[in-house]
Amino acid sequence: MSKWYSNNLCNECPYCKSESIESQENDFDGSVMNCYMYCVDCEEQWEDCYEITSRFDKEGNQIQSFETWCNKEKK
């Protein structure tokens, strides 16, 4: 497990734990999406980073997988 792993919920501020958060902007780069976040209560800002790991068809069968930061570390 990564040393950066956190038990924080993605729907709360990592600083004050408030659920009053907003996404200010989303940026896509290949299989990575960065969301620039803002907390209404404590006014802190941070960036959430998401990676697409796989694509599935409507029946749930994997049709494509991507090399990601996490699975690249295991090789």
N, C-alpha and C positions, 0 to 999 in steps of 0.2 A: 504494500500500500504506500502511496506517495506521502512524503513528509508534509505536503501541502494540503492533505485531506482535512476537511472540516466537517463538523456535525451541524453547522449552521444550515438553516433551511433557506432555499433559494427564494422564498417569498417574504424574507425579512431582512432588515438591515443588519449587516455583519458587525456594526458598531454598537447600536442601541437596541437591537432586536425588534424594532418597530415594524409593523406590516404596512406602514404608509410610505411605500416606495414607488418610484416612477422610472420608467425606461425613457431616457432622453433621446437616444439615437441607436440604431443598429447598423453594424458594418459587417458585410460578408466578404470573405476572402477564401475562395475554394471551399473546403469542407468546414471552415471555421466561421462562427458568428460571434462578434463582440457586441455586447449590450452595455451601453454607458448608463449607469444607474445613479439615482439621487434619492436620498431620504428626506421626506418632507419635515419630519420631526427634528432630527439633529443636523440636517443640512450637509451631511457627509456625502461624498461621491465615491464610486468604485466602478469597476468593470467586471461584468460576468462574461466568461468565455465558454462557448459551447462548440463541441466538435461533432460532426456527423460521423458515426461509426459504421453504419450499415443502411442499406435500403431494402425494403421488403415489398413484395407484391400484395394484392388485396387478400390473398389466402394466408399470408404470414410467412411465405417462403423467402429466404434471403436471396436477393438477386445481385447485390454488390456490397463489398466492404471496402473501407478506406483505412489507410495507414494513419494512425493518430499519434499524438504526443504520448499517450499512455501506453499503447501497445508497441510503440517504437522502442520504449524503454526496456521492454521485456525481451527483446531480440538479442 
